[in-house]
Amino acid sequence: MQQPRIKLIAFDMDGTFLDSQNDYDRERFAHVWRQLQERGIRVVAISGNQYQQIRSFFPDIHDQMTIVSEVGSVIVENGQRIAEYHFESETVEDLIGLLARKNLLHRCSISGLKALYFAQSAPEDFKQLITKHNYEWQEIDDLRRLPDDAFTILTLDVPEMDIQALVAELNERGKGKARAVSSGFNFIDIVQPTVNKGVALDFLAKRWQIEPSEMMAFGDSDNDLEMLLYADHSYAMAGSPKSVCQAARFQAPSNDVSGVLQVIEEVVLS
């Protein structure tokens, strides 16, 4: 079987590149990274999480790779921000008002370019989750009185609710100004309608003159769908929801056995 000509490899973080202990095989990745660099293959870490948090997983090489954060809202290449997309202030106010009426503000955070914000009254389990995935954050009195910032994504953690039903309701009420999508582990991301990981890959494709047929992508949740549909060599991680498996062209082994690295070794580097 002929090896595909891959020029870009993009992977989601939680549930895809990272294992259940929120880490990865660093020695194995370092070996893979060196070989990818020798072949001129670009590496893109692409996640719903905050840029500072994603960067922290790659302390020695973050300024040599591309990091796409907040589901495509912020794109950083070699340590330099090259694209950013944020909500209009009126849209943020409407979304906060909607979540307040549904009594969901206590399990909501909102990301800005400066930091992530959540209410001091939020339950401790939510605070622990949200600070685990974000490095620059602030507790504030009330999300209805936000500090001066440009806001990119709202995140909900709703373990006791029907995720798909809530996503559908949020999208119906978003009036085309905001889009909700499940990001796995009981989380829902609310982003701008035109922002997603597929759009981010298209931006990079045009910037670097790379075709979708030269891209490999890995994901495990609904906020990866557009990326998996965009890249020709797309992989759903073992155990992914049906929607993700249908969007991807292939399946990768579990994140707990370094499935991303295994596919790269076997398909690209062998």
NUMARMI-71408 format. One record per residue: residue number from 1; x, y, z of N, C-alpha, C in turn. Coordinates in nm, 2 decimals. Layout:
BEGIN
NUM, X, Y, Z, X, Y, Z, X, Y, Z
...
This chain:
BEGIN
1, 0.08, -0.12, 0.00, 0.00, 0.00, 0.00, 0.09, 0.13, 0.00
2, 0.06, 0.22, -0.09, 0.14, 0.34, -0.10, 0.11, 0.43, 0.01
3, 0.22, 0.49, 0.07, 0.20, 0.59, 0.18, 0.14, 0.72, 0.12
4, 0.04, 0.77, 0.19, -0.01, 0.90, 0.15, 0.10, 1.01, 0.17
5, 0.09, 1.12, 0.09, 0.18, 1.23, 0.10, 0.12, 1.33, 0.20
6, 0.16, 1.32, 0.32, 0.11, 1.40, 0.43, 0.20, 1.52, 0.45
7, 0.14, 1.64, 0.45, 0.22, 1.76, 0.48, 0.17, 1.83, 0.61
8, 0.06, 1.79, 0.67, 0.00, 1.85, 0.79, -0.07, 1.74, 0.87
9, -0.04, 1.74, 1.00, -0.11, 1.65, 1.09, -0.17, 1.73, 1.20
10, -0.30, 1.72, 1.22, -0.38, 1.79, 1.32, -0.44, 1.70, 1.41
11, -0.44, 1.73, 1.54, -0.50, 1.64, 1.64, -0.57, 1.72, 1.75
12, -0.69, 1.68, 1.79, -0.76, 1.72, 1.91, -0.67, 1.68, 2.03
13, -0.70, 1.74, 2.14, -0.63, 1.71, 2.26, -0.70, 1.61, 2.35
14, -0.80, 1.66, 2.43, -0.87, 1.57, 2.53, -0.94, 1.46, 2.46
15, -0.92, 1.34, 2.50, -0.98, 1.22, 2.44, -0.92, 1.17, 2.31
16, -0.83, 1.25, 2.26, -0.76, 1.21, 2.13, -0.61, 1.19, 2.15
17, -0.54, 1.30, 2.17, -0.40, 1.30, 2.19, -0.36, 1.27, 2.33
18, -0.43, 1.33, 2.42, -0.41, 1.30, 2.57, -0.48, 1.18, 2.61
19, -0.42, 1.10, 2.71, -0.48, 0.98, 2.76, -0.57, 1.02, 2.88
20, -0.62, 0.91, 2.94, -0.72, 0.93, 3.05, -0.66, 1.00, 3.17
21, -0.52, 1.00, 3.18, -0.45, 1.07, 3.29, -0.41, 1.21, 3.25
22, -0.47, 1.26, 3.14, -0.44, 1.40, 3.09, -0.29, 1.42, 3.06
23, -0.23, 1.32, 2.99, -0.09, 1.33, 2.95, -0.07, 1.24, 2.83
24, 0.05, 1.23, 2.78, 0.08, 1.15, 2.67, 0.22, 1.09, 2.68
25, 0.26, 1.00, 2.60, 0.39, 0.94, 2.60, 0.49, 1.03, 2.54
26, 0.55, 1.11, 2.63, 0.64, 1.22, 2.58, 0.76, 1.17, 2.51
27, 0.82, 1.06, 2.56, 0.94, 1.01, 2.49, 0.91, 0.97, 2.35
28, 0.80, 0.90, 2.33, 0.76, 0.85, 2.20, 0.72, 0.96, 2.11
29, 0.65, 1.06, 2.16, 0.62, 1.18, 2.08, 0.74, 1.25, 2.04
30, 0.84, 1.27, 2.13, 0.96, 1.34, 2.09, 1.03, 1.27, 1.97
31, 1.03, 1.14, 1.97, 1.09, 1.06, 1.86, 1.01, 1.09, 1.73
32, 0.87, 1.09, 1.74, 0.79, 1.11, 1.62, 0.81, 1.25, 1.58
33, 0.81, 1.35, 1.67, 0.82, 1.49, 1.64, 0.95, 1.52, 1.55
34, 1.06, 1.46, 1.60, 1.19, 1.48, 1.52, 1.18, 1.43, 1.38
35, 1.11, 1.31, 1.36, 1.10, 1.26, 1.23, 1.01, 1.35, 1.14
36, 0.90, 1.40, 1.20, 0.81, 1.49, 1.13, 0.88, 1.61, 1.09
37, 0.96, 1.67, 1.18, 1.04, 1.79, 1.14, 1.13, 1.77, 1.03
38, 1.20, 1.65, 1.03, 1.30, 1.62, 0.92, 1.23, 1.61, 0.79
39, 1.10, 1.57, 0.79, 1.02, 1.56, 0.66, 0.94, 1.68, 0.63
40, 0.95, 1.79, 0.71, 0.88, 1.91, 0.68, 0.73, 1.90, 0.70
41, 0.69, 1.81, 0.79, 0.54, 1.79, 0.81, 0.50, 1.88, 0.92
42, 0.40, 1.97, 0.90, 0.35, 2.06, 1.00, 0.26, 1.99, 1.10
43, 0.27, 2.03, 1.23, 0.20, 1.97, 1.34, 0.11, 2.08, 1.40
44, -0.02, 2.04, 1.41, -0.12, 2.14, 1.46, -0.20, 2.07, 1.58
45, -0.19, 2.13, 1.70, -0.27, 2.09, 1.81, -0.39, 2.17, 1.81
46, -0.51, 2.11, 1.80, -0.63, 2.19, 1.78, -0.74, 2.14, 1.88
47, -0.79, 2.24, 1.96, -0.87, 2.20, 2.08, -0.97, 2.31, 2.11
48, -1.07, 2.27, 2.19, -1.16, 2.37, 2.24, -1.10, 2.44, 2.36
49, -0.99, 2.40, 2.41, -0.93, 2.45, 2.53, -0.85, 2.58, 2.50
50, -0.81, 2.65, 2.61, -0.74, 2.77, 2.60, -0.60, 2.76, 2.55
51, -0.55, 2.86, 2.47, -0.42, 2.85, 2.41, -0.31, 2.82, 2.52
52, -0.31, 2.89, 2.63, -0.21, 2.88, 2.73, -0.21, 2.74, 2.79
53, -0.32, 2.67, 2.80, -0.33, 2.54, 2.85, -0.27, 2.44, 2.75
54, -0.31, 2.45, 2.62, -0.26, 2.36, 2.52, -0.10, 2.38, 2.51
55, -0.06, 2.50, 2.51, 0.09, 2.53, 2.50, 0.17, 2.46, 2.61
56, 0.11, 2.45, 2.73, 0.18, 2.39, 2.84, 0.21, 2.25, 2.82
57, 0.14, 2.18, 2.73, 0.18, 2.04, 2.71, 0.30, 2.02, 2.62
58, 0.34, 2.13, 2.56, 0.46, 2.12, 2.47, 0.56, 2.22, 2.51
59, 0.62, 2.21, 2.63, 0.71, 2.32, 2.68, 0.83, 2.35, 2.59
60, 0.88, 2.25, 2.53, 1.01, 2.26, 2.45, 0.98, 2.30, 2.30
61, 0.86, 2.28, 2.25, 0.84, 2.30, 2.11, 0.72, 2.38, 2.07
62, 0.65, 2.44, 2.17, 0.53, 2.51, 2.14, 0.55, 2.62, 2.04
63, 0.67, 2.68, 2.04, 0.70, 2.79, 1.94, 0.75, 2.74, 1.81
64, 0.74, 2.61, 1.79, 0.78, 2.55, 1.66, 0.66, 2.48, 1.59
65, 0.54, 2.49, 1.66, 0.42, 2.42, 1.61, 0.31, 2.52, 1.60
66, 0.19, 2.48, 1.55, 0.08, 2.56, 1.54, -0.03, 2.52, 1.64
67, -0.08, 2.61, 1.72, -0.18, 2.58, 1.82, -0.31, 2.65, 1.79
68, -0.42, 2.57, 1.77, -0.55, 2.63, 1.74, -0.63, 2.61, 1.87
69, -0.68, 2.71, 1.93, -0.75, 2.70, 2.06, -0.90, 2.75, 2.04
70, -0.98, 2.72, 2.15, -1.12, 2.76, 2.15, -1.19, 2.72, 2.02
71, -1.17, 2.60, 1.98, -1.24, 2.54, 1.86, -1.22, 2.62, 1.73
72, -1.11, 2.69, 1.73, -1.07, 2.76, 1.60, -1.08, 2.91, 1.62
73, -1.11, 2.96, 1.74, -1.13, 3.10, 1.76, -0.99, 3.18, 1.76
74, -0.89, 3.11, 1.80, -0.75, 3.17, 1.81, -0.65, 3.07, 1.74
75, -0.57, 3.12, 1.65, -0.47, 3.04, 1.58, -0.33, 3.11, 1.61
76, -0.24, 3.03, 1.66, -0.11, 3.08, 1.69, -0.01, 2.99, 1.62
77, 0.08, 3.05, 1.54, 0.18, 2.98, 1.46, 0.32, 3.03, 1.51
78, 0.40, 2.93, 1.55, 0.53, 2.96, 1.60, 0.53, 3.07, 1.71
79, 0.44, 3.06, 1.80, 0.43, 3.16, 1.91, 0.37, 3.29, 1.87
80, 0.32, 3.31, 1.75, 0.27, 3.44, 1.71, 0.12, 3.42, 1.67
81, 0.03, 3.50, 1.73, -0.11, 3.49, 1.69, -0.13, 3.54, 1.55
82, -0.19, 3.46, 1.47, -0.21, 3.49, 1.33, -0.36, 3.51, 1.29
83, -0.45, 3.47, 1.38, -0.59, 3.49, 1.35, -0.67, 3.48, 1.49
84, -0.77, 3.56, 1.49, -0.86, 3.55, 1.61, -1.00, 3.60, 1.57
85, -1.10, 3.53, 1.63, -1.24, 3.56, 1.60, -1.31, 3.57, 1.74
86, -1.39, 3.68, 1.76, -1.46, 3.69, 1.88, -1.60, 3.75, 1.86
87, -1.69, 3.72, 1.96, -1.83, 3.76, 1.95, -1.84, 3.92, 1.96
88, -1.95, 3.96, 1.90, -2.00, 4.10, 1.92, -2.05, 4.11, 2.07
89, -2.03, 4.22, 2.13, -2.07, 4.23, 2.28, -2.21, 4.21, 2.30
90, -2.30, 4.25, 2.20, -2.44, 4.23, 2.21, -2.48, 4.08, 2.21
91, -2.40, 4.00, 2.13, -2.43, 3.86, 2.13, -2.39, 3.79, 2.26
92, -2.28, 3.84, 2.32, -2.24, 3.78, 2.45, -2.35, 3.81, 2.56
93, -2.40, 3.93, 2.56, -2.51, 3.97, 2.65, -2.63, 3.88, 2.63
94, -2.67, 3.86, 2.51, -2.78, 3.78, 2.48, -2.76, 3.63, 2.53
95, -2.64, 3.58, 2.50, -2.61, 3.44, 2.54, -2.61, 3.43, 2.70
96, -2.55, 3.52, 2.76, -2.55, 3.52, 2.91, -2.69, 3.53, 2.97
97, -2.77, 3.62, 2.90, -2.91, 3.63, 2.95, -2.99, 3.50, 2.93
98, -2.97, 3.43, 2.82, -3.03, 3.31, 2.79, -2.99, 3.20, 2.90
99, -2.86, 3.19, 2.92, -2.81, 3.09, 3.02, -2.86, 3.13, 3.16
100, -2.87, 3.25, 3.19, -2.92, 3.29, 3.32, -3.07, 3.25, 3.34
101, -3.15, 3.27, 3.23, -3.29, 3.23, 3.24, -3.30, 3.08, 3.26
102, -3.21, 3.00, 3.20, -3.21, 2.86, 3.21, -3.14, 2.81, 3.34
103, -3.09, 2.90, 3.42, -3.02, 2.87, 3.55, -2.90, 2.78, 3.52
104, -2.82, 2.83, 3.42, -2.70, 2.75, 3.39, -2.57, 2.84, 3.40
105, -2.58, 2.96, 3.45, -2.46, 3.04, 3.46, -2.36, 2.99, 3.56
106, -2.42, 2.91, 3.66, -2.32, 2.86, 3.76, -2.24, 2.75, 3.71
107, -2.27, 2.69, 3.59, -2.19, 2.59, 3.53, -2.14, 2.64, 3.39
108, -2.12, 2.77, 3.38, -2.07, 2.83, 3.25, -1.94, 2.91, 3.28
109, -1.85, 2.90, 3.18, -1.73, 2.98, 3.18, -1.73, 3.05, 3.04
110, -1.67, 3.17, 3.04, -1.65, 3.24, 2.91, -1.51, 3.28, 2.89
111, -1.45, 3.25, 2.77, -1.31, 3.27, 2.74, -1.30, 3.40, 2.67
112, -1.20, 3.48, 2.71, -1.16, 3.60, 2.64, -1.01, 3.59, 2.59
113, -0.97, 3.68, 2.52, -0.83, 3.68, 2.48, -0.73, 3.70, 2.59
114, -0.78, 3.76, 2.70, -0.69, 3.78, 2.82, -0.70, 3.67, 2.92
115, -0.82, 3.61, 2.94, -0.84, 3.51, 3.04, -0.97, 3.44, 3.02
116, -0.99, 3.34, 3.10, -1.12, 3.27, 3.11, -1.19, 3.32, 3.24
117, -1.32, 3.33, 3.24, -1.39, 3.39, 3.35, -1.51, 3.29, 3.39
118, -1.52, 3.28, 3.53, -1.64, 3.20, 3.58, -1.68, 3.27, 3.71
119, -1.80, 3.24, 3.76, -1.86, 3.30, 3.87, -1.80, 3.24, 4.00
120, -1.78, 3.33, 4.10, -1.73, 3.28, 4.23, -1.83, 3.18, 4.29
121, -1.96, 3.19, 4.26, -2.06, 3.11, 4.31, -2.07, 2.97, 4.25
122, -1.98, 2.95, 4.15, -1.98, 2.82, 4.08, -1.95, 2.70, 4.17
123, -2.01, 2.58, 4.15, -1.97, 2.47, 4.24, -1.83, 2.43, 4.23
124, -1.78, 2.37, 4.33, -1.63, 2.34, 4.33, -1.59, 2.24, 4.23
125, -1.68, 2.14, 4.20, -1.65, 2.04, 4.09, -1.63, 2.11, 3.96
126, -1.71, 2.21, 3.93, -1.70, 2.29, 3.81, -1.57, 2.37, 3.80
127, -1.54, 2.43, 3.91, -1.42, 2.51, 3.92, -1.29, 2.42, 3.90
128, -1.29, 2.30, 3.96, -1.18, 2.21, 3.94, -1.16, 2.17, 3.79
129, -1.28, 2.14, 3.73, -1.27, 2.10, 3.59, -1.22, 2.21, 3.50
130, -1.28, 2.33, 3.52, -1.25, 2.44, 3.43, -1.11, 2.49, 3.45
131, -1.06, 2.49, 3.57, -0.92, 2.54, 3.59, -0.82, 2.44, 3.55
132, -0.86, 2.31, 3.54, -0.78, 2.20, 3.49, -0.75, 2.23, 3.34
133, -0.84, 2.28, 3.27, -0.83, 2.30, 3.12, -0.79, 2.44, 3.08
134, -0.77, 2.53, 3.18, -0.74, 2.67, 3.15, -0.63, 2.72, 3.25
135, -0.53, 2.79, 3.20, -0.43, 2.84, 3.28, -0.44, 2.98, 3.33
136, -0.50, 3.06, 3.24, -0.53, 3.20, 3.27, -0.68, 3.22, 3.30
137, -0.71, 3.24, 3.43, -0.85, 3.24, 3.46, -0.88, 3.34, 3.58
138, -1.00, 3.39, 3.59, -1.04, 3.48, 3.69, -1.18, 3.44, 3.74
139, -1.20, 3.44, 3.88, -1.33, 3.43, 3.94, -1.39, 3.57, 3.95
140, -1.51, 3.59, 3.90, -1.57, 3.72, 3.91, -1.71, 3.71, 3.98
141, -1.76, 3.82, 4.03, -1.88, 3.82, 4.11, -2.00, 3.77, 4.02
142, -2.01, 3.81, 3.90, -2.13, 3.78, 3.82, -2.09, 3.79, 3.67
143, -2.12, 3.68, 3.60, -2.09, 3.67, 3.46, -2.17, 3.78, 3.38
144, -2.28, 3.83, 3.44, -2.35, 3.93, 3.37, -2.28, 4.07, 3.38
145, -2.17, 4.08, 3.45, -2.09, 4.20, 3.45, -1.95, 4.16, 3.42
146, -1.92, 4.14, 3.30, -1.79, 4.09, 3.25, -1.69, 4.20, 3.24
147, -1.56, 4.17, 3.27, -1.45, 4.27, 3.25, -1.43, 4.30, 3.10
148, -1.35, 4.40, 3.08, -1.32, 4.44, 2.94, -1.23, 4.33, 2.87
149, -1.28, 4.27, 2.77, -1.21, 4.16, 2.70, -1.28, 4.14, 2.57
150, -1.22, 4.06, 2.48, -1.29, 4.02, 2.36, -1.31, 3.87, 2.38
151, -1.44, 3.83, 2.37, -1.48, 3.69, 2.41, -1.50, 3.60, 2.29
152, -1.44, 3.48, 2.31, -1.43, 3.38, 2.19, -1.52, 3.26, 2.21
153, -1.54, 3.21, 2.33, -1.62, 3.09, 2.35, -1.68, 3.08, 2.48
154, -1.80, 3.03, 2.49, -1.86, 3.00, 2.62, -1.87, 2.85, 2.63
155, -1.84, 2.80, 2.75, -1.83, 2.65, 2.78, -1.93, 2.62, 2.89
156, -2.01, 2.52, 2.87, -2.10, 2.47, 2.97, -2.06, 2.33, 3.01
157, -2.07, 2.30, 3.14, -2.05, 2.16, 3.19, -2.18, 2.12, 3.25
158, -2.25, 2.03, 3.19, -2.39, 2.00, 3.23, -2.41, 1.85, 3.24
159, -2.35, 1.78, 3.35, -2.35, 1.64, 3.36, -2.49, 1.58, 3.38
160, -2.58, 1.65, 3.43, -2.72, 1.60, 3.46, -2.82, 1.63, 3.35
161, -2.78, 1.68, 3.24, -2.87, 1.72, 3.14, -2.86, 1.64, 3.01
162, -2.96, 1.64, 2.92, -2.96, 1.58, 2.79, -2.88, 1.67, 2.70
163, -2.75, 1.63, 2.67, -2.66, 1.72, 2.60, -2.72, 1.76, 2.46
164, -2.76, 1.66, 2.39, -2.81, 1.69, 2.25, -2.93, 1.77, 2.25
165, -3.02, 1.75, 2.34, -3.14, 1.84, 2.35, -3.11, 1.98, 2.38
166, -3.01, 2.00, 2.47, -2.97, 2.13, 2.51, -2.90, 2.20, 2.39
167, -2.81, 2.13, 2.32, -2.74, 2.18, 2.21, -2.84, 2.23, 2.10
168, -2.95, 2.15, 2.08, -3.05, 2.18, 1.98, -3.12, 2.31, 2.02
169, -3.16, 2.32, 2.15, -3.23, 2.44, 2.20, -3.14, 2.56, 2.19
170, -3.01, 2.55, 2.23, -2.92, 2.67, 2.22, -2.91, 2.71, 2.08
171, -2.90, 2.62, 1.98, -2.88, 2.66, 1.84, -3.01, 2.72, 1.79
172, -3.12, 2.67, 1.83, -3.25, 2.74, 1.79, -3.26, 2.88, 1.84
173, -3.22, 2.90, 1.96, -3.23, 3.04, 2.02, -3.11, 3.13, 1.99
174, -3.00, 3.07, 1.93, -2.89, 3.15, 1.90, -2.91, 3.24, 1.78
175, -3.02, 3.22, 1.70, -3.06, 3.31, 1.60, -2.94, 3.34, 1.50
176, -2.86, 3.23, 1.47, -2.76, 3.25, 1.37, -2.64, 3.33, 1.42
177, -2.64, 3.37, 1.54, -2.53, 3.45, 1.59, -2.43, 3.37, 1.68
178, -2.47, 3.25, 1.72, -2.39, 3.16, 1.80, -2.43, 3.02, 1.77
179, -2.33, 2.93, 1.78, -2.35, 2.79, 1.75, -2.30, 2.70, 1.87
180, -2.39, 2.61, 1.92, -2.35, 2.52, 2.02, -2.32, 2.39, 1.97
181, -2.22, 2.32, 2.03, -2.17, 2.19, 1.99, -2.12, 2.11, 2.11
182, -2.15, 1.98, 2.11, -2.10, 1.90, 2.21, -1.95, 1.88, 2.19
183, -1.87, 1.89, 2.30, -1.73, 1.87, 2.29, -1.68, 1.75, 2.38
184, -1.78, 1.66, 2.42, -1.75, 1.54, 2.50, -1.74, 1.57, 2.64
185, -1.74, 1.46, 2.72, -1.73, 1.47, 2.87, -1.83, 1.57, 2.93
186, -1.95, 1.57, 2.88, -2.06, 1.65, 2.93, -2.04, 1.80, 2.91
187, -1.95, 1.84, 2.82, -1.92, 1.98, 2.79, -2.00, 2.02, 2.66
188, -2.04, 2.15, 2.66, -2.09, 2.21, 2.54, -2.01, 2.34, 2.51
189, -1.97, 2.36, 2.39, -1.90, 2.48, 2.35, -2.00, 2.57, 2.27
190, -2.00, 2.70, 2.30, -2.08, 2.79, 2.22, -1.98, 2.89, 2.15
191, -1.98, 2.88, 2.02, -1.89, 2.96, 1.94, -1.96, 3.04, 1.84
192, -1.89, 3.12, 1.76, -1.95, 3.19, 1.65, -1.99, 3.09, 1.54
193, -2.09, 3.12, 1.47, -2.14, 3.02, 1.37, -2.04, 2.99, 1.26
194, -1.95, 3.08, 1.23, -1.85, 3.05, 1.12, -1.72, 3.00, 1.18
195, -1.71, 2.97, 1.31, -1.59, 2.92, 1.37, -1.60, 2.77, 1.40
196, -1.51, 2.69, 1.34, -1.50, 2.55, 1.38, -1.36, 2.50, 1.33
197, -1.33, 2.38, 1.37, -1.19, 2.33, 1.34, -1.17, 2.31, 1.19
198, -1.27, 2.28, 1.12, -1.26, 2.27, 0.97, -1.22, 2.40, 0.91
199, -1.29, 2.51, 0.95, -1.26, 2.64, 0.90, -1.11, 2.68, 0.93
200, -1.07, 2.64, 1.05, -0.93, 2.67, 1.09, -0.83, 2.59, 1.00
201, -0.86, 2.47, 0.97, -0.78, 2.39, 0.88, -0.78, 2.46, 0.74
202, -0.89, 2.50, 0.70, -0.90, 2.57, 0.56, -0.81, 2.69, 0.56
203, -0.82, 2.77, 0.67, -0.73, 2.89, 0.68, -0.58, 2.85, 0.67
204, -0.54, 2.75, 0.74, -0.40, 2.71, 0.74, -0.37, 2.65, 0.60
205, -0.46, 2.58, 0.54, -0.44, 2.52, 0.41, -0.41, 2.63, 0.30
206, -0.48, 2.73, 0.31, -0.46, 2.84, 0.22, -0.33, 2.92, 0.25
207, -0.30, 2.93, 0.38, -0.18, 3.00, 0.42, -0.05, 2.92, 0.38
208, -0.06, 2.79, 0.39, 0.06, 2.71, 0.36, 0.05, 2.64, 0.23
209, -0.06, 2.66, 0.15, -0.07, 2.59, 0.02, -0.07, 2.44, 0.03
210, -0.15, 2.39, 0.12, -0.16, 2.25, 0.15, -0.30, 2.20, 0.11
211, -0.32, 2.09, 0.04, -0.45, 2.04, 0.00, -0.51, 1.95, 0.11
212, -0.64, 1.94, 0.12, -0.70, 1.85, 0.22, -0.65, 1.70, 0.20
213, -0.61, 1.67, 0.08, -0.56, 1.53, 0.05, -0.42, 1.51, 0.11
214, -0.36, 1.62, 0.16, -0.23, 1.61, 0.22, -0.24, 1.63, 0.37
215, -0.36, 1.62, 0.42, -0.38, 1.64, 0.57, -0.43, 1.52, 0.64
216, -0.38, 1.50, 0.76, -0.42, 1.39, 0.85, -0.48, 1.45, 0.97
217, -0.60, 1.41, 1.02, -0.66, 1.47, 1.14, -0.72, 1.36, 1.23
218, -0.72, 1.39, 1.36, -0.77, 1.30, 1.46, -0.86, 1.37, 1.55
219, -0.98, 1.30, 1.58, -1.07, 1.36, 1.68, -1.16, 1.26, 1.74
220, -1.24, 1.30, 1.84, -1.32, 1.21, 1.92, -1.46, 1.26, 1.96
221, -1.49, 1.39, 1.92, -1.62, 1.45, 1.96, -1.68, 1.53, 1.85
222, -1.80, 1.58, 1.88, -1.87, 1.66, 1.78, -1.81, 1.79, 1.74
223, -1.72, 1.85, 1.82, -1.66, 1.97, 1.78, -1.54, 1.94, 1.69
224, -1.52, 1.81, 1.65, -1.41, 1.77, 1.56, -1.47, 1.74, 1.42
225, -1.61, 1.74, 1.41, -1.67, 1.69, 1.29, -1.62, 1.76, 1.16
226, -1.62, 1.89, 1.16, -1.58, 1.97, 1.04, -1.44, 1.94, 1.00
227, -1.35, 1.93, 1.10, -1.21, 1.90, 1.07, -1.20, 1.76, 1.01
228, -1.27, 1.66, 1.06, -1.26, 1.52, 1.01, -1.32, 1.51, 0.87
229, -1.42, 1.59, 0.84, -1.48, 1.59, 0.71, -1.39, 1.67, 0.61
230, -1.31, 1.76, 0.66, -1.22, 1.84, 0.57, -1.10, 1.77, 0.53
231, -1.03, 1.70, 0.62, -0.91, 1.63, 0.59, -0.94, 1.50, 0.53
232, -0.87, 1.47, 0.42, -0.89, 1.34, 0.35, -0.85, 1.22, 0.44
233, -0.74, 1.23, 0.52, -0.69, 1.12, 0.60, -0.74, 1.15, 0.75
234, -0.87, 1.13, 0.77, -0.92, 1.16, 0.90, -0.95, 1.03, 0.98
235, -0.93, 1.04, 1.11, -0.94, 0.93, 1.20, -1.02, 0.96, 1.32
236, -1.12, 0.88, 1.35, -1.20, 0.88, 1.48, -1.13, 0.79, 1.58
237, -1.11, 0.84, 1.70, -1.05, 0.76, 1.80, -1.15, 0.64, 1.84
238, -1.09, 0.53, 1.88, -1.17, 0.42, 1.92, -1.26, 0.46, 2.04
239, -1.39, 0.42, 2.03, -1.48, 0.46, 2.13, -1.55, 0.60, 2.11
240, -1.53, 0.66, 1.99, -1.59, 0.79, 1.96, -1.74, 0.77, 1.93
241, -1.82, 0.87, 1.95, -1.96, 0.86, 1.92, -1.98, 0.83, 1.77
242, -2.10, 0.78, 1.74, -2.13, 0.74, 1.60, -2.12, 0.85, 1.50
243, -2.15, 0.98, 1.54, -2.14, 1.09, 1.45, -2.00, 1.11, 1.41
244, -1.90, 1.09, 1.50, -1.76, 1.12, 1.48, -1.71, 1.00, 1.38
245, -1.75, 0.88, 1.41, -1.71, 0.77, 1.33, -1.76, 0.78, 1.19
246, -1.88, 0.84, 1.17, -1.93, 0.85, 1.04, -1.86, 0.96, 0.96
247, -1.81, 1.07, 1.03, -1.75, 1.18, 0.97, -1.60, 1.14, 0.93
248, -1.54, 1.06, 1.00, -1.40, 1.02, 0.98, -1.39, 0.91, 0.87
249, -1.28, 0.90, 0.80, -1.27, 0.79, 0.70, -1.20, 0.67, 0.76
250, -1.13, 0.68, 0.87, -1.07, 0.57, 0.93, -1.08, 0.57, 1.08
251, -1.04, 0.47, 1.15, -1.05, 0.46, 1.30, -0.91, 0.44, 1.35
252, -0.88, 0.52, 1.46, -0.75, 0.50, 1.52, -0.76, 0.43, 1.66
253, -0.66, 0.36, 1.70, -0.67, 0.30, 1.84, -0.70, 0.40, 1.94
254, -0.73, 0.36, 2.06, -0.76, 0.45, 2.17, -0.66, 0.55, 2.21
255, -0.70, 0.66, 2.27, -0.60, 0.76, 2.32, -0.52, 0.70, 2.43
256, -0.57, 0.60, 2.50, -0.50, 0.54, 2.61, -0.38, 0.44, 2.57
257, -0.38, 0.42, 2.44, -0.26, 0.34, 2.38, -0.19, 0.42, 2.28
258, -0.19, 0.56, 2.29, -0.12, 0.65, 2.20, -0.17, 0.62, 2.06
259, -0.30, 0.62, 2.04, -0.35, 0.59, 1.90, -0.30, 0.69, 1.80
260, -0.30, 0.81, 1.83, -0.25, 0.91, 1.73, -0.11, 0.88, 1.69
261, -0.02, 0.86, 1.79, 0.12, 0.83, 1.75, 0.14, 0.70, 1.68
262, 0.05, 0.60, 1.71, 0.06, 0.47, 1.65, 0.03, 0.49, 1.50
263, -0.08, 0.56, 1.47, -0.12, 0.58, 1.33, -0.01, 0.66, 1.25
264, 0.04, 0.76, 1.31, 0.15, 0.84, 1.25, 0.27, 0.75, 1.22
265, 0.31, 0.67, 1.31, 0.42, 0.58, 1.29, 0.40, 0.48, 1.18
266, 0.28, 0.42, 1.18, 0.25, 0.32, 1.08, 0.22, 0.37, 0.94
267, 0.15, 0.49, 0.93, 0.10, 0.53, 0.81, 0.20, 0.64, 0.74
268, 0.26, 0.72, 0.83, 0.34, 0.83, 0.77, 0.49, 0.80, 0.78
269, 0.53, 0.74, 0.89, 0.68, 0.73, 0.91, 0.73, 0.59, 0.88
270, 0.65, 0.49, 0.86, 0.70, 0.36, 0.84, 0.78, 0.35, 0.71
